[in-house]
Amino acid sequence: MTFSDLWMPYDLKGRAQPAVHAANAPRLAAALRDLAEALGSETDPDDPTYFGKPTETGIDNYFDDGIASDVWSRFEIPYVS
């Protein structure tokens, strides 16, 4: 699907991003709908990635106990001075 959080309600660090989500998620949902219509098939989300879970209309964040997960920290290289 994507390795970006532009479509998600929370960024990859688990921080809310309502303006980014409001601007981008509807465009992704429309593009997926239009592609399915043009191809004459249903949207079939691929397997989840480390970053999010694809859906028929976009991508969802992972949550731990109701809080958006910081999935980015799993891949971030610690700064060493």
Secondary structure, 3 states (H helix, E strand, C coil): CCCCCCCCCECCCCCECHHHHHHHHHHHHHHHHHHHHHHCCCCCCCCCCCCCEECCCCEECCEECCEECCCHHHCCCCCCC
